[in-house]
Amino acid sequence: MRTRSEQDPASSAAFGLAGGCAVVIAAALAAAAMFAPAELGARLLVVAAAAGVLARFLIDWRACAGVTVFAALVFVGFLAHQAGDLTGDLTPWPYTIAIGLAAVLGRGQRWFHALNAHQAGRATQS
């Protein structure tokens, strides 16, 4: 029997991925409710912000990558095309770069925060 201290990294990545996908779905529903289908930029901004925030707070990088890809697919399939079609019109695909950029910025902020915490820990030990 496992204890909490023996947490499996793959298990935490799976829960991070599932929770992140749930947040992306909630963000997509909010974007669809707040903005008309013609307001593609505003819908993109909501999904990109969700992907960036998730990238900042998800521990496992694999979960972050999976959530970012899922966010791009949800944006193209349901917010841009409204029918779940990913291959019909290629026009919204370049917009997904913003989702990837938001995720990279979120991961970068996580990295800088960890680096600063490490530097602060070394300074207090000296």
C-alpha positions in Angstrom: 0.0 0.0 0.0 1.3 3.4 -0.9 1.5 6.4 1.3 1.1 10.1 0.3 4.9 10.6 0.4 5.4 8.0 -2.3 3.4 10.0 -4.9 3.9 8.7 -8.4 4.9 11.5 -10.8 2.9 10.0 -13.7 -0.2 10.0 -11.5 0.3 13.7 -10.7 0.8 14.5 -14.4 -2.5 12.6 -15.2 -4.4 14.5 -12.6 -2.9 17.8 -13.8 -3.8 17.0 -17.4 -7.4 16.1 -16.4 -7.9 19.2 -14.2 -6.3 21.4 -16.8 -8.6 20.1 -19.5 -11.6 20.8 -17.3 -10.4 24.4 -16.8 -9.9 24.8 -20.6 -13.5 23.5 -21.1 -14.8 26.0 -18.5 -12.9 28.8 -20.2 -14.2 27.9 -23.6 -17.8 27.8 -22.3 -17.3 31.2 -20.7 -15.8 32.6 -23.9 -18.7 31.2 -25.9 -21.2 32.7 -23.5 -19.6 36.1 -23.3 -18.6 36.7 -26.9 -20.3 36.3 -30.2 -18.9 33.9 -32.8 -17.6 36.9 -34.8 -15.4 38.0 -31.9 -12.8 35.4 -32.5 -10.0 37.5 -31.0 -11.8 37.9 -27.7 -12.5 34.2 -27.6 -8.8 33.5 -28.3 -7.7 35.8 -25.5 -9.8 33.9 -23.0 -8.5 30.5 -24.0 -4.9 31.8 -24.2 -5.1 33.3 -20.8 -6.4 30.0 -19.4 -3.5 28.1 -21.0 -1.0 30.6 -19.7 -2.3 30.5 -16.1 -2.4 26.7 -16.2 1.1 26.5 -17.6 2.3 28.6 -14.6 0.7 26.4 -12.0 0.8 22.9 -13.5 3.8 21.0 -11.9 4.5 18.5 -14.7 5.6 19.8 -18.1 3.9 17.0 -19.9 0.5 18.0 -18.4 1.2 21.5 -19.5 2.0 20.5 -23.0 -1.1 18.3 -23.2 -3.4 21.1 -21.8 -1.9 23.5 -24.3 -2.6 21.2 -27.3 -6.1 20.6 -25.9 -6.7 24.3 -25.6 -5.7 24.8 -29.2 -8.0 22.0 -30.4 -10.9 23.3 -28.4 -10.4 26.8 -29.7 -10.3 25.7 -33.4 -12.9 23.0 -33.2 -15.6 24.7 -31.0 -14.9 28.4 -30.7 -13.8 29.1 -34.2 -15.8 26.5 -36.2 -18.6 25.9 -33.7 -19.1 22.4 -35.0 -16.1 20.5 -33.7 -14.6 20.5 -37.2 -10.8 20.7 -37.1 -10.0 20.3 -40.8 -12.7 22.2 -42.7 -11.2 25.8 -42.7 -7.6 26.4 -42.0 -8.1 30.0 -41.1 -8.1 29.7 -37.3 -5.0 27.5 -37.0 -2.5 30.4 -37.1 -4.3 31.9 -34.1 -3.3 29.0 -32.0 0.3 30.4 -31.9 -1.1 32.8 -29.3 -2.2 29.9 -27.1 1.3 28.3 -27.4 3.0 31.7 -26.6 0.8 32.2 -23.5 1.8 28.7 -22.3 5.5 29.4 -22.9 5.2 32.7 -21.0 3.5 30.8 -18.1 6.2 28.2 -18.1 8.8 30.8 -18.2 7.3 32.6 -15.2 7.3 29.3 -13.3 10.9 28.8 -14.2 12.0 32.3 -13.1 10.0 31.9 -9.8 11.8 28.6 -9.1 15.2 30.1 -10.0 14.6 33.0 -7.6 13.5 30.7 -4.8 16.6 28.6 -5.4 18.8 31.8 -5.3 17.0 33.0 -2.1 17.6 29.6 -0.5 21.3 29.7 -1.3 21.6 33.2 0.1 20.0 32.3 3.4 22.4 29.3 3.8 25.5 31.4 3.4 
